Amino acid sequence: MVRFAVVLGSALLAICALSIVSSPARAATVAVTGAGATSKIVITYESSTAESVTIGGASTSWTITGDATGTTTIPMSNTCNIQVVNGTAADTFTFSPSVTVTSTLCSATIFGLNTTSFLGGQAVGGTVQMTSPGANAVSLSGPVTLNPLTTLDLGTGVFTITGPVSIAGNPITLTAATVVITGNVAGVAGSARKLVLDVFDPTYLNPSSITGAITDGGSGGVLSVEKRGTGKLTLTGESTFTGGLSVTTGDLMVSGTVTPSSTTVASGATITGAGTATIVSPLAFAGSSGFGIGTGNPYKLTVGTITSTTSAPFFNVVVDRTTTPGTDYTQIESTGSADLRGLGFWVNGFIAPFGTTITPLRTASGFTGLPTGYPEGSYHDTWRISYATNGGRDMTWTYVGQVPVIVAVSPSTSTVAGGGLLTITGAQFYDGTEVTVGGVACTNATRITNNTMTCTLPAHAAGAADVTVTNVSRSATLVGAITYEKPLMPSTDTSGIPTGGTTTRTLAIGRPRVVSSKLVTTITAPGAGVITQTAVTGTGRKATTRCRVRQSVTTAADVTVTCALNARARVALSQSSLRLTVTTTFTPTGGTATTRIAKVTASRAATGKRALPA
């Protein structure tokens, strides 16, 4: 059953009800024509049987509710409006099996509330606005023909075409937050056509896409494609159209193969790839456009000759964990030459092992212009850039890390034999960071944290030595950080070893010797007591104490006593021989003290001789 009412102006002049009851085997046809220019016609579908409705005339507004299961033809010749109304949010309004919307003199608007589907073959012409408020959607399925000067504007909704699309008009503009075309797209043979997709999903969560093949549509046909809007459009089919491919705004991602005659990227727009993709045409950048955006997936994109302006296009290089182009890092391969004047870089992803080299840009015939801000051997973030690889046809990046920083080292002295553990504090230390001391490798270099590392000191001539930390080709140096000293010769003793009696046994006091600017003496203590030791230089009023130590003993044992020389004694030792008078006394608990006085002489050995153990 189909019911309709005609409203003239703002007053209801007449209400007519026409009831047509049809059996399932017989289709009903209702024609509404000749309404006035200010008329409003409301058509309600209430039957599930096949019904055909033809709407004509100069009505300013049409409101359609229910489901149309027959053929609906809507030719319009004046300012007109078609509103599709569903009962609830869960309702789906369906035109089936086909809908034809043509408009030559008016702007037709289709408001799809909730979900509106046009099933079967559709032919759309003129300026047609398809509006779906909020997250609602409008879809066309079956063969879709877009006639001359067609503009489909879905506002913030989602527009889906699941059947093949024929581009019979020029230009054709589809506007929505998301446009998804799953069928093939073809122009009309023997004509030049242009498809414009204006998408603006700002989150990139619902990218627009054409998953079918894009073709010219036969002999003599030429089809071009333009991407507009701030959203992302993905081309995933194997397309062979021969018109131009242009990115005016937003991001175009290619995951298959497209063969346009030319590809241009306007200022502010970007082009990127997914997996292994090919654009068989020259690629031209204008202004601050470029390859890739954000932290997208690594890909390999093959293009023709690359040209650019000097207005700072950019190349976003995404690096993963290994070195396979298209899988682990971004790579652009040009089948011609590349003009990189003004090019800048972004980098995202994994910190590669030191020395890892990747090839973000490969050309067949070299570079006709290089980035003014990134000459040969320059650095971008943690990478060193070169254009000399493969006979000057490849741009390579080598991972070198950040510039390291040295704050301090410990210890600050070493014997010329080296061998001690050096601790370095600073910043920007990595696994693989190298250390040299005085130009000689510090072995067993180990990163403890980003700010601390250790290594084993090498042998070095006496004197000050610089410490250098290197991240491949970036280094930092702490000048004169370590002082190497000649080793000490064994001390000589010019007196005998007196003994003293105790109630238990004879006490032995060993020879004191100078080792690493310290006096070391071994004493055999018969039991508990106190050991004291003093070393002086000079005699009488010129006598000067150079070290003093007191040490308690709790049981009988061989005890090592260390008496550290003061600063002046160490300076004297570094400049010449040092002559000391050493007095060592052991006073046992409840016993008689035993004292030994020794004359000790120590001096620096020749460079390179082994030091006594400390």
C-alpha positions in Angstrom: 0.0 0.0 0.0 1.2 3.5 -0.8 -0.3 6.6 0.7 0.5 10.2 -0.2 -0.7 13.6 0.7 -0.3 17.0 -1.1 0.2 20.1 1.0 0.0 23.5 -0.8 1.8 26.4 1.0 1.5 26.2 4.7 -2.2 25.1 4.8 -3.5 21.7 4.2 -5.9 22.2 1.3 -6.6 18.6 0.5 -5.8 15.2 1.8 -6.1 12.3 -0.6 -5.6 8.7 0.2 -5.0 6.3 -2.7 -4.8 2.7 -1.7 -3.5 0.1 -4.0 -3.6 -3.4 -2.7 -1.3 -5.8 -4.6 -0.7 -9.5 -4.5 2.9 -10.6 -4.1 2.9 -11.5 -7.8 1.8 -8.2 -9.1 3.8 -4.9 -8.8 2.0 -1.7 -8.1 3.0 1.6 -9.7 2.2 5.1 -8.2 3.0 8.2 -10.2 3.0 11.6 -8.5 3.4 14.5 -11.0 2.4 18.1 -11.6 2.6 19.3 -8.0 3.0 23.0 -7.6 6.3 24.7 -6.9 5.5 25.1 -3.2 4.0 21.7 -2.7 5.2 19.2 -0.2 4.5 15.5 -1.0 4.8 12.8 1.6 5.0 9.2 0.4 4.8 6.3 2.9 5.6 2.7 1.9 3.6 0.2 4.0 3.8 -2.9 1.9 6.6 -5.5 1.5 5.4 -6.3 -2.0 7.3 -5.0 -5.0 6.1 -1.4 -5.7 7.4 1.1 -8.3 7.2 4.8 -7.6 7.9 7.6 -10.0 8.1 11.1 -8.6 8.1 14.1 -11.0 7.2 17.7 -11.2 8.5 20.8 -9.4 7.9 19.9 -5.8 10.2 21.7 -3.4 10.3 18.9 -0.8 9.7 15.1 -0.7 9.6 13.1 2.5 9.7 9.3 2.1 9.2 6.8 5.0 9.2 3.1 5.1 10.9 0.6 2.7 10.7 0.9 -1.1 11.1 -2.5 -2.6 10.4 -1.6 -6.2 11.9 0.8 -8.6 12.0 4.4 -7.5 12.7 7.1 -10.1 13.2 10.6 -8.9 13.7 13.1 -11.8 13.7 16.7 -10.6 13.8 20.0 -12.5 13.6 22.6 -9.8 14.9 23.3 -6.3 14.0 20.0 -4.5 14.6 18.0 -1.4 14.2 14.3 -0.7 14.2 13.3 2.9 14.5 9.6 3.9 13.0 9.1 7.4 13.3 6.0 9.5 11.1 5.2 12.5 13.8 4.4 15.1 17.6 4.5 15.3 17.7 0.8 14.6 15.6 1.0 11.4 17.2 0.6 8.0 15.6 2.4 5.0 16.1 0.5 1.8 15.3 1.4 -1.8 15.3 -1.9 -3.9 16.1 -3.0 -6.4 17.1 0.3 -8.0 17.0 4.1 -7.6 17.6 6.7 -10.2 18.2 10.3 -9.1 18.7 12.9 -11.8 18.9 16.7 -11.4 19.5 19.2 -14.1 18.3 22.4 -12.7 18.1 21.9 -9.0 20.2 20.8 -6.1 18.8 17.5 -4.8 19.4 16.7 -1.1 18.9 13.2 0.3 18.9 13.1 4.1 19.6 9.6 5.3 18.6 9.3 8.9 20.0 6.2 10.7 21.1 3.7 8.0 19.9 4.2 4.4 20.7 1.7 1.7 20.1 2.0 -2.0 20.1 -1.5 -3.4 20.4 -2.5 -7.0 21.6 -0.2 -9.8 21.7 3.5 -9.1 22.2 6.4 -11.5 23.0 9.7 -9.8 23.3 13.1 -11.5 23.4 16.7 -10.7 24.3 18.2 -7.3 23.0 15.6 -4.9 23.7 16.0 -1.2 23.4 12.8 0.9 23.5 13.7 4.5 23.8 11.3 7.4 23.9 13.0 10.8 26.4 11.7 13.4 27.6 8.2 12.9 24.8 7.2 10.5 25.5 5.8 7.1 24.3 5.9 3.5 25.3 3.1 1.1 24.9 2.4 -2.5 25.1 -1.2 -3.7 25.0 -2.7 -7.1 26.2 -0.9 -10.2 26.4 2.8 -9.6 26.6 5.4 -12.4 27.7 8.9 -11.4 26.4 11.2 -14.1 27.8 14.7 -15.1 28.4 17.3 -12.4 27.5 14.9 -9.6 28.4 16.0 -6.1 27.6 13.6 -3.3 28.0 15.3 0.1 27.4 13.0 3.1 28.5 15.6 5.7 30.0 13.8 8.8 28.6 10.4 7.9 30.0 7.3 6.2 29.4 6.8 2.6 29.8 3.2 1.2 29.6 2.0 -2.4 29.8 -1.8 -2.6 29.2 -2.3 -6.3 31.2 -1.2 -9.4 31.3 2.6 -10.0 31.0 4.1 -13.5 32.3 7.7 -13.8 30.0 9.1 -16.5 30.3 12.7 -15.4 33.1 15.2 -14.9 34.1 16.1 -12.3 32.6 13.7 -9.7 33.0 14.7 -6.1 32.3 12.4 -3.1 32.5 14.1 0.3 32.1 12.5 3.7 34.1 11.8 6.8 34.7 8.3 5.4 34.2 7.1 1.8 34.6 3.4 1.1 34.4 2.0 -2.4 34.8 -1.7 -2.5 34.1 -2.2 -6.2 36.0 -1.3 -9.3 36.0 2.3 -10.5 36.0 3.0 -14.2 35.7 6.0 -16.5 33.7 6.2 -19.7 35.4 5.1 -22.9 36.4 7.9 -25.1 36.2 10.7 -22.5 38.2 12.5 -19.9 36.8 12.0 -16.4 37.9 13.1 -12.9 37.0 11.5 -9.5 37.5 13.7 -6.4 37.4 12.1 -2.9 37.0 14.7 -0.2 37.4 12.9 3.1 38.1 14.5 6.5 38.2 11.9 9.3 40.7 13.8 11.5 41.5 10.8 13.7 42.6 8.5 10.9 40.7 5.7 12.8 38.3 5.3 9.8 40.4 5.8 6.7 38.6 6.1 3.4 39.6 3.5 0.7 39.2 2.3 -2.8 39.8 -1.4 -2.7 38.9 -2.2 -6.3 40.8 -1.4 -9.5 40.7 2.1 -11.0 40.7 2.1 -14.8 40.2 4.5 -17.7 37.1 2.5 -18.8 38.0 1.5 -22.3 39.6 2.8 -25.5 40.2 6.5 -25.5 39.1 7.0 -21.9 41.2 8.9 -19.4 40.4 9.0 -15.7 42.2 11.0 -13.0 41.9 10.9 -9.2 42.3 13.7 -6.7 42.5 13.3 -2.9 41.2 16.2 -0.8 40.3 16.7 2.9 42.3 16.2 6.1 41.6 12.5 6.3 43.4 9.5 4.9 42.6 7.7 1.6 44.0 4.3 0.8 44.3 2.8 -2.7 44.7 -0.9 -2.4 43.8 -2.2 -5.8 45.9 -2.8 -8.9 44.9 0.4 -10.9 45.8 1.3 -14.4 44.2 4.7 -15.0 46.3 7.0 -17.1 45.2 10.4 -15.9 46.9 12.3 -13.0 47.0 11.3 -9.4 47.1 14.3 -7.1 47.1 14.9 -3.3 45.7 18.3 -2.5 45.3 18.0 1.2 45.6 15.2 3.8 47.3 11.8 3.3 47.2 9.3 0.4 48.4 5.8 1.1 49.1 3.4 -1.7 49.3 -0.3 -1.0 48.9 -1.8 -4.5 50.1 -0.5 -7.9 48.8 2.6 -9.6 49.8 3.8 -13.0 48.9 7.5 -13.4 50.6 9.8 -15.9 51.8 12.0 -13.1 51.6 12.2 -9.3 51.7 15.5 -7.5 51.7 16.3 -3.7 50.6 19.8 -2.8 52.0 21.8 0.1 50.8 20.4 3.4 49.8 17.0 1.9 51.6 13.7 2.2 51.9 10.4 0.3 52.9 7.2 1.9 52.7 3.4 1.3 51.7 0.2 2.9 53.8 -3.0 2.5 55.2 -3.0 -1.0 53.6 -0.4 -3.3 54.3 1.1 -6.7 53.3 4.4 -8.3 54.4 4.2 -11.9 54.8 7.9 -12.6 57.0 10.8 -11.9 56.4 12.2 -8.3 56.4 16.0 -7.8 56.3 17.7 -4.4 55.3 21.3 -3.8 55.8 23.3 -0.6 56.0 21.4 2.7 54.6 18.1 1.4 56.3 14.8 1.6 56.6 11.0 2.1 54.8 9.5 5.1 53.2 10.9 8.2 53.3 10.2 11.9 54.7 6.8 12.9 53.0 4.8 10.2 54.1 1.3 9.3 57.4 0.8 7.4 56.9 0.3 3.7 58.6 0.3 0.3 57.2 2.6 -2.3 58.5 2.6 -5.9 58.0 5.9 -7.9 59.3 7.5 -11.0 61.5 10.6 -11.1 61.3 12.7 -7.9 61.2 16.5 -8.2 60.7 19.0 -5.4 60.7 22.7 -4.7 62.9 24.4 -2.1 59.9 24.9 0.3 60.9 22.1 2.7 59.2 18.9 1.7 59.8 16.1 4.2 60.6 12.4 4.3 59.3 10.4 7.3 61.6 7.4 7.8 60.1 4.7 10.0 62.7 2.2 11.4 61.8 -1.2 12.9 64.2 -3.8 14.3 66.1 -5.2 11.3 67.0 -4.1 7.7 64.4 -5.4 5.3 62.9 -2.6 3.2 59.1 -2.4 3.3 59.0 -4.6 6.4 61.5 -3.1 8.8 62.1 0.4 7.5 60.7 2.9 5.1 62.2 2.9 1.6 61.5 5.0 -1.5 62.8 3.7 -4.7 63.0 6.0 -7.7 63.1 4.6 -11.2 64.8 7.8 -12.3 66.6 10.6 -10.5 65.7 12.5 -7.4 65.8 16.2 -6.7 65.9 16.6 -2.9 66.4 20.3 -2.6 64.8 21.6 0.5 64.1 18.1 1.8 63.8 17.6 5.6 63.5 14.4 7.6 61.4 12.9 10.4 62.3 9.6 12.0 60.3 7.2 14.1 60.7 3.7 15.5 63.4 1.4 16.9 66.9 2.4 18.0 69.0 0.2 15.8 72.3 -1.5 16.8 75.3 0.7 16.3 76.6 0.8 12.8 73.3 -0.4 11.2 73.0 1.1 7.8 69.7 1.4 5.9 68.8 2.8 2.5 65.7 5.0 2.9 66.0 6.4 -0.7 67.4 4.6 -3.8 67.5 6.0 -7.2 68.3 4.6 -10.7 70.3 7.5 -11.9 71.4 9.5 -8.8 70.6 12.9 -7.3 70.1 16.2 -9.2 69.9 18.2 -6.0 70.7 17.5 -2.3 69.0 18.9 0.8 70.7 22.1 1.8 70.2 21.3 5.5 71.7 17.8 5.3 74.9 17.7 3.3 77.1 14.6 2.9 78.2 13.2 6.3 75.7 15.3 8.3 73.5 14.0 11.1 69.7 13.7 11.6 68.9 12.8 15.1 70.7 9.5 15.8 71.7 8.9 12.1 74.5 9.9 9.8 73.5 10.6 6.2 75.4 9.8 3.0 74.6 10.1 -0.7 77.8 8.4 -1.9 76.7 4.7 -1.7 76.1 2.7 -4.9 78.0 5.1 -7.1 76.1 8.1 -5.7 72.7 6.6 -6.4 71.6 5.8 -2.9 70.9 7.8 0.2 72.0 5.8 3.3 71.6 6.3 7.0 73.9 4.8 9.6 72.8 4.6 13.2 75.3 6.5 15.4 73.3 7.4 18.5 73.3 10.8 20.2 76.4 12.7 21.1 77.8 11.3 24.3 78.7 13.3 27.4 81.5 12.7 30.0 81.0 14.3 33.4 83.8 12.5 35.4 86.0 9.4 35.6 87.2 7.3 38.5 90.0 6.7 39.5 91.9 9.7 38.2 95.4 8.0 38.5 96.9 4.7 37.3 100.2 3.1 37.0 101.7 3.0 33.5 100.9 -0.7 33.4 97.1 0.0 33.5 94.8 -2.9 34.2 92.5 -1.2 36.7 88.8 -0.7 36.3 87.8 2.7 35.0 84.2 4.0 35.8 82.8 6.8 33.5 79.8 8.9 34.4 78.0 11.1 31.9 75.1 10.6 29.4 74.1 9.1 26.1 75.8 5.7 26.7 74.6 2.8 24.6 75.5 -0.9 24.1 78.4 -0.6 21.7 79.7 2.7 23.0 83.6 2.7 22.7 86.1 4.2 25.1 89.7 5.1 24.5 92.3 6.4 27.0 95.1 8.5 25.5 94.1 7.1 22.1 94.3 3.5 23.2 91.2 1.3 23.5 89.9 0.8 27.0 88.9 -2.9 26.8 85.8 -4.7 28.1 83.7 -1.5 27.7 80.4 -2.2 29.4 77.3 0.0 29.5 75.8 -0.1 33.0 73.1 2.5 32.5 72.6 5.4 30.1 74.8 7.4 32.4 77.4 5.0 33.6 79.9 2.6 31.9 83.1 0.8 32.9 86.2 -0.5 31.1 89.7 -1.9 31.8 92.5 0.7 31.6 95.2 0.1 29.0 98.9 0.6 29.6 100.1 4.1 28.8 103.2 6.2 29.2 103.6 8.3 32.4 101.7 11.6 32.3 98.2 12.9 31.7 95.8 11.1 29.3 92.5 12.1 27.7 89.4 9.8 28.0 87.2 9.7 24.9 83.7 8.1 24.6 82.5 7.4 21.0 79.1 6.5 19.6 80.2 5.3 16.1 81.2 8.7 14.8 80.1 11.0 17.6 82.4 11.5 20.5 83.1 13.4 23.7 86.6 13.9 25.3 87.6 14.7 28.9 91.0 16.2 28.5 93.7 15.0 31.0 91.2 12.9 32.9 93.8 10.3 34.1 97.4 10.7 35.3 99.6 7.7 34.6 102.5 7.2 37.1 105.6 5.2 36.9 105.6 2.1 39.2 107.6 2.1 42.5 110.8 0.2 43.0 111.0 -2.0 46.1 112.1 -0.1 49.2 115.5 -0.8 50.7 116.0 -1.3 54.5 119.3 0.0 56.0 118.8 -1.4 59.5 118.5 -4.8 61.2 115.3 -6.3 62.7 115.5 -6.0 66.5 113.5 -8.4 68.6 111.8 -8.0 71.9 110.9 -10.5 74.5 107.4 -11.2 75.7 105.8 -13.7 78.0 104.7 -15.8 75.1 107.1 -15.7 72.3 109.5 -13.5 70.3 107.8 -10.8 68.2 108.8 -10.3 64.6 108.3 -7.0 62.8 108.8 -7.2 59.1 110.5 -4.7 56.7 108.3 -1.7 55.8 108.2 -1.0 52.0 106.6 1.7 49.9 103.9 0.5 47.5 101.6 2.9 45.6 102.4 5.9 47.9 101.7 3.8 51.0 103.9 2.1 53.7 103.1 -1.6 54.0 104.5 -3.6 57.0 103.8 -7.2 58.1 103.9 -7.8 61.8 103.7 -11.2 63.6 101.7 -10.4 66.7 101.8 -13.0 69.5 98.4 -11.9 70.9 96.2 -9.0 71.6 97.8 -5.5 71.6 98.2 -2.2 69.7 100.4 -1.5 66.7 101.6 2.1 66.1 103.7 3.3 63.2 105.2 6.7 62.3 107.3 7.7 59.2 109.3 10.9 59.2 111.7 12.7 56.9 114.6 14.7 58.2 116.0 14.8 61.8 115.9 17.1 64.8 114.0 20.3 64.2 113.7 19.4 60.5 111.9 16.2 61.2 108.5 16.1 59.4 105.9 13.4 59.9 104.8 11.8 56.6 102.4 9.2 57.9 101.0 7.9 61.2 98.8 4.9 61.9 97.4 3.0 65.0 95.9 -0.4 64.7 94.5 -2.8 67.4 95.0 -6.6 67.3 92.7 -9.0 69.2 94.4 -12.3 68.7 97.7 -13.8 67.6 98.1 -13.3 63.9 100.2 -12.0 61.0 98.9 -8.4 60.6 99.4 -6.1 57.6 99.7 -2.5 58.6 99.2 0.3 55.9 100.4 3.8 56.6 99.3 6.2 53.9 101.8 8.9 53.0 100.5 12.5 53.0 100.3 14.8 50.0 103.7 16.3 50.4 105.3 12.9 50.7 103.6 11.8 47.5 104.8 14.8 45.6 108.3 14.2 46.8 108.0 10.6 45.8 106.9 11.5 42.3 109.8 13.9 41.8 112.7 12.0 43.3 113.6 9.3 45.9 112.0 9.4 49.3 114.0 8.6 52.4 111.9 7.7 55.5 112.7 6.8 59.1 110.0 4.3 60.1 109.3 3.5 63.7 107.0 0.5 64.3 105.9 -0.5 67.8 103.8 -3.4 69.1 102.6 -3.1 72.7 101.0 -6.4 73.8 98.2 -6.2 76.3 99.8 -6.5 79.7 103.2 -7.0 78.1 106.4 -5.1 77.2 106.5 -3.0 74.0 108.7 -4.0 71.1 110.0 -1.3 68.8 111.7 -1.4 65.4 113.3 1.6 63.6 114.1 1.2 59.9 115.5 3.4 57.2 113.4 3.1 54.0 114.2 4.5 50.5 111.8 4.4 47.6 111.9 5.9 44.1 110.0 5.8 40.8 111.0 3.1 38.3 111.6 3.5 34.6 108.5 3.8 32.5 106.9 0.5 31.6 108.2 -1.6 34.5 105.6 -3.5 36.5 104.5 -2.0 39.8 104.5 -3.8 43.1 101.1 -5.2 44.1 99.1 -2.8 46.4 
